Structure formats: structure tokens, C-alpha cells
């Protein structure tokens, strides 16, 4: 240390303390970087797992909606078929009543006959 003190003009202890402080700062920087890298890896893994879970939930919801839409369309088609059948039956009934009204001998009367009233009431 005396040689260094004579070479540096009495600043050897200051240089030694500076080198010690630099070594401590380097160690602290390395520890901070290692901890930061570790926490970044943990958060990256959590983020990736969260994204996978969100994608799975989104796909499940899209699938559920597609199934619900398919069921609704099937029910709609069934209901439309029922309406169409009921409409055809009503049209046939109206045609039958119209034919009966045309064949009714009292069709030109001012008032409705009993048969005409029954035909009108049967449409309900």
C-alpha cells in the first residue's frame, strides 16, 4: 500500500475505497438485474397462461353461441313449418266455405242465412 501511496501521491486509500465502492455497486447491479430478469420471466409466464385461458374461454363462448344459434334456427324452421301447415289448412277451410257459400241458394239474400252464419263462425 505504501508503494501505491507513493505512486499516487497519497491517494492510495481513496483509490482503494473507490474500487471497493465500485465492486459493491457492480454486485448490487448484477443482483438487481438477475432479480429483474427473474420477475420478468415469471410475469411473462403468467401473461402467457392468461392469454391461453382467454383464448380458450373465447373459443368456448363462440362454440356455445354457434350451438345456440343452430338450435334457434332449427326451432324457427319447425315453427315456420307448423305455421305453413296451419295456413294451408286455413286456406283449404276458407276455400271450402267459399265453395259452400257459392253453392248456397240463399247467397243473394240481404241478410245472412243460418248456414251463412255458421260458416262465418267456423272461421274462428
Secondary structure, DSSP 8 states (H G I E B T S, - for coil): -HHHHHHHTS-HHHHHHHHHHHHHHHHHHHHHHHHHHHHHHHHHHHHHHHHHHHHHHHHHHHHHHHHHHHHHHHHHHHHHHHHHHHHHHHHHHHHHHHHHHHH-TTTTSSS--HHHHHHHHTT-
